[in-house]
Amino acid sequence: MKAVQIQSFGQPLEVAQCVELPDPGTPSAGQAVVALEASPINPSDVLTLSAQYGLLPKLPAVPGNEGVGRVLAVADDVKNVRAGDIVLLPAGAGTWREKLAVPAARLFPMPPDADRQQLAMLTVNPPTALLLLRDVVELQPGEWVIQNAANSGVGSYLITLARLRGLKTVNVVRRDSLIEPLKKQGADVVVVDGPDLSKQIAAATGKAAIRLAIDAIGGEATARLAHSVAPGGTVVNYGALSGEPCRVTQQDLIFRNVTLRGFWLAHWFNQATPADQMAVFGQLIKLVAEGKLHAPVEATYPLSRIKDALAHAMKAGRDGKVLLTPG
Ligand SMILES: NC(=O)c1ccc[n+]([C@@H]2O[C@H](COP(=O)([O-])OP(=O)(O)OC[C@H]3O[C@@H](n4cnc5c(N)ncnc54)[C@H](OP(=O)(O)O)[C@@H]3O)[C@@H](O)[C@H]2O)c1
């Protein structure tokens, strides 16, 4: 079967190869064999290939952190899923391959009619958006929240989830052409990043006291968000899209008492109770199945075109995710 494999870390386009690996065969006790239907290329995958992520696989490795698949076969002792079920692949399973043998206990059937491409992106970005809104600052309906990289996958989900909670969003992007599409998607305010960001935000929100800003970029972008929240507000950084360390001025940190903190979904997966994880995913799966939670997809590629797919995923100015779809 075809799989993407890396033998070393380095420039993603150089180290990722499509290779032939042995088929997983029949499932052993407690296992299911699943055929991949779709798996996204996320920024964290690109960072993993170049050894810049917080968690690195042992080499050689098959990359890919999430995806959706169809169960081909289960061991005799497996009762929770059966052949034909559509399932989310376990986080971090190494999903960029045609077939995987996985512990069946980590699988549960998805609604059969849900959009498969949307399900493929469900494990990482939607819970990130939900938890950034839920676990950092206790926001009340009617409050504003600011986010940058607002047209990203996380950003799209965050706009929808905020609206469902009655929160209003200020969405910071780096292209004028995104203003109308994001407003159509439910964004309350969309502004283009720049040195006057805090003034733009104050004008657009009637000088609202904003207690939470959500930063995926780092560098000066973090400083501009820190300057846009109210005194005592919080900036939570969850991404390093600029490749630069987060900056916050002492003016904001000390005199305006702004807090800067981080968020990593991996910590939540390790620490959250099974009941909380089920509640979060139950809510998200329902929203995706109903077509209410959605992120755009710009292109799909077979595993054999991994280098083209990665080059596309690493391009600025995309209008959606790049997915690997072996079928
Ligand atoms: N901490 C966590 O647990 C966690 C979980 C999920 C995701 N993340 C992080 O969340 C971020 C977004 O992920 P995603 O999958 O939603 O992204 P995505 O859908 O692939 O979109 C990428 C986004 O990054 C923007 N971007 C790229 N380089 C940039 C730069 N130098 N300055 C400003 N914006 C830049 C793009 O803007 P243009 O369209 O203008 O190019 C686009 O909005 C990533 O940093 C990812 O690692 C973190």
The ligand as an ORCA input file, in Angstrom:
! r2SCAN-3c Opt
* xyz 0 1
  N      -1.909     25.120     19.891
  C      -2.712     24.203     19.387
  O      -3.151     23.273     20.063
  C      -3.113     24.295     17.945
  C      -4.117     23.467     17.428
  C      -4.507     23.662     16.088
  C      -3.860     24.598     15.305
  N      -2.852     25.326     15.855
  C      -2.168     26.381     15.088
  O      -3.157     27.236     14.583
  C      -2.648     27.932     13.466
  C      -3.672     27.870     12.361
  O      -3.807     26.517     11.948
  P      -4.867     26.145     10.828
  O      -4.763     24.690     10.562
  O      -6.166     26.702     11.220
  O      -4.264     26.991      9.594
  P      -4.654     26.967      8.057
  O      -6.094     26.687      7.897
  O      -3.693     26.089      7.360
  O      -4.406     28.494      7.638
  C      -3.143     29.098      7.745
  C      -3.349     30.529      8.189
  O      -2.113     31.095      8.548
  C      -2.016     32.409      8.013
  N      -0.598     32.712      7.946
  C       0.395     31.948      7.456
  N       1.581     32.548      7.632
  C       1.330     33.732      8.258
  C       2.155     34.803      8.715
  N       3.490     34.777      8.569
  N       1.554     35.845      9.286
  C       0.215     35.890      9.449
  N      -0.610     34.907      9.051
  C      -0.055     33.838      8.453
  C      -2.716     32.270      6.680
  O      -3.059     33.549      6.194
  P      -3.173     33.837      4.607
  O      -4.435     33.182      4.140
  O      -3.211     35.318      4.537
  O      -1.939     33.233      3.970
  C      -3.938     31.456      7.130
  O      -4.868     32.285      7.766
  C      -1.312     27.237     13.135
  O      -0.266     28.003     13.686
  C      -1.428     25.925     13.875
  O      -0.170     25.358     14.177
  C      -2.483     25.207     17.143
*
